[in-house]
Amino acid sequence: MELHAFMFWLIALLTGLCALATVITQNIVRSATWLLFTLAGTSGIFFLLGADFVGAIQLLIYVGGTMVLVVFGVMLTAQGPFINMKTSGAEWAISIVAGILLFAVLLFGTWGRFSASTSTPEDPKDSHHAVTIGQVLTGVPYGPFDSPTQVRAHYLLPFEIVSVHLLVVLIGAAYLARAKRRGEEPK
């Protein structure tokens, strides 16, 4: 097994174990810490797969920004009974069934049942336009670049997703701060 494949499987295994620890841990601060490691592992997978922009955004936004907000929010708002979470048997059963179904869908998709190579478009001209739009929105470079604005346009969708995520984080932080200032609990 070559080094690249070994590193991928190692990081994927560690990320999966950290995600499992995030769900299983009953202490909310430890759960947030395991989530931090899970997001960092996901960023490592993006870097290994050559998606440097997405990996960097994962580190900066999720690991650097959102997790700091989550940890501070947990530490500032966690009262005695809310620090340790208890999960009922019904919640465990629903979670396990949902996890197995998601895993089955991922396995089914990974084995190529829904891959683009098996589907045949009715009109090849229409599929070319869809591919071009998809390449522009997702940041996949194609063709020669004539100007720097052309290069920036290739990261339109990732940039918009990051900006909407930051907006949601800011609105949530403002809501929590406003409710705390008035002396009421957020709903």
C-alpha positions in Angstrom: 0.0 0.0 0.0 1.4 3.3 -0.9 1.9 6.1 1.6 -0.9 8.4 0.3 -3.5 5.6 0.6 -2.2 4.6 4.0 -2.4 8.2 5.2 -5.9 8.5 3.9 -7.1 5.4 5.6 -5.4 6.3 8.9 -6.9 9.8 8.9 -10.3 8.4 7.9 -10.2 5.9 10.7 -9.2 8.4 13.3 -11.8 10.9 12.1 -14.5 8.2 12.3 -13.4 7.2 15.8 -13.5 10.9 16.9 -16.9 11.3 15.4 -18.1 8.2 17.3 -16.6 9.6 20.5 -18.5 12.9 19.8 -21.8 11.1 19.7 -21.1 8.6 22.6 -19.5 11.0 25.1 -22.0 12.3 27.7 -20.0 15.3 28.8 -20.8 18.2 26.5 -17.4 19.8 26.8 -15.6 16.6 25.9 -18.1 16.1 23.1 -17.2 19.5 21.7 -13.5 18.6 21.9 -14.1 15.4 20.0 -16.0 17.4 17.4 -13.0 19.6 17.0 -10.8 16.6 16.3 -13.4 15.3 13.8 -13.5 18.5 11.9 -9.7 18.7 11.8 -9.6 15.1 10.5 -12.1 16.0 7.8 -9.8 18.9 6.8 -6.9 16.5 6.6 -8.8 14.3 4.3 -9.6 17.3 2.1 -5.9 18.1 1.9 -4.9 14.5 1.1 -7.5 14.5 -1.8 -6.1 17.7 -3.3 -8.9 20.0 -2.3 -6.6 22.5 -0.6 -9.2 25.4 -0.7 -11.9 23.3 1.0 -9.4 21.9 3.5 -8.2 25.4 4.4 -11.7 26.7 4.8 -12.6 23.7 6.9 -9.7 24.6 9.2 -10.3 28.3 9.3 -14.1 28.4 9.6 -15.2 25.2 11.3 -12.2 24.4 13.5 -11.0 27.9 14.1 -14.2 29.9 14.3 -17.2 27.8 14.9 -15.6 25.4 17.4 -14.3 28.4 19.4 -17.8 29.7 19.5 -19.3 26.3 20.5 -16.7 25.8 23.2 -17.2 29.3 24.7 -21.0 28.9 24.4 -20.9 25.6 26.2 -18.6 26.9 28.9 -20.5 30.1 29.5 -24.0 28.6 29.3 -23.6 25.1 30.8 -25.2 24.8 34.1 -25.0 21.8 36.5 -27.7 19.5 35.0 -26.8 20.4 31.4 -23.1 19.5 31.5 -23.8 15.7 31.4 -26.3 14.5 28.8 -28.3 11.3 29.2 -29.7 9.5 26.1 -32.7 7.3 26.3 -33.0 3.9 24.8 -35.4 5.1 22.1 -33.0 7.8 21.1 -30.2 5.3 20.8 -32.3 3.0 18.7 -33.4 5.8 16.3 -29.8 7.0 16.0 -28.4 3.5 15.3 -31.1 2.8 12.6 -30.4 6.3 11.0 -26.7 5.6 11.1 -27.0 2.2 9.5 -29.3 3.6 6.8 -26.9 6.4 6.0 -24.0 4.0 5.9 -25.9 1.8 3.5 -26.6 4.7 1.2 -23.0 5.7 1.3 -21.8 2.2 0.5 -24.4 1.9 -2.3 -23.2 5.2 -3.8 -19.6 4.4 -3.4 -19.9 1.2 -5.3 -21.0 3.2 -8.4 -24.7 2.5 -8.5 -25.4 6.2 -8.9 -22.2 7.4 -10.5 -22.2 9.8 -13.4 -20.6 7.2 -15.7 -23.6 4.9 -15.6 -26.2 7.6 -16.4 -26.7 8.5 -20.0 -28.0 12.0 -20.7 -30.6 12.4 -23.4 -28.9 15.3 -25.1 -25.1 15.6 -24.8 -25.2 19.3 -25.4 -27.3 19.8 -22.3 -25.0 17.8 -20.1 -22.0 19.9 -21.3 -23.7 23.0 -20.1 -24.4 21.4 -16.7 -20.8 20.3 -16.4 -19.6 23.8 -17.2 -21.9 25.3 -14.6 -20.8 22.8 -12.1 -17.2 23.4 -12.8 -17.6 27.1 -12.3 -19.5 26.8 -9.1 -17.4 24.3 -7.4 -14.0 25.7 -8.2 -12.7 23.1 -10.6 -10.4 25.0 -13.0 -10.8 24.4 -16.7 -9.3 26.1 -19.8 -6.8 29.0 -19.8 -7.2 31.9 -17.5 -7.1 35.3 -19.1 -7.5 37.5 -16.1 -7.3 37.2 -12.3 -11.1 37.8 -12.0 -11.6 34.6 -14.0 -9.7 32.6 -11.3 -11.6 34.1 -8.5 -15.0 33.3 -10.2 -14.1 29.6 -9.9 -14.6 29.7 -6.1 -18.1 31.3 -6.2 -20.0 28.5 -4.5 -17.5 27.7 -1.7 -17.2 31.4 -1.0 -21.0 31.8 -0.8 -21.3 28.8 1.5 -18.7 30.2 3.8 -20.2 33.6 3.9 -23.7 32.3 4.7 -22.2 30.1 7.4 -20.5 33.1 9.0 -23.7 35.1 8.8 -25.6 32.4 10.6 -22.8 32.2 13.3 -23.0 36.0 13.8 -26.8 36.0 14.0 -26.7 33.2 16.6 -24.0 34.9 18.7 -26.0 38.2 18.6 -29.2 36.4 19.7 -27.5 34.6 22.5 -25.8 37.8 23.7 -29.0 39.8 23.6 -31.0 37.3 25.5 -28.3 37.1 28.2 -28.2 40.8 28.5 -31.9 41.0 29.2 -31.6 38.3 31.8 -33.8 35.8 29.9 -33.0 32.4 28.6 -32.8 31.9 24.8 -35.6 29.7 23.4 
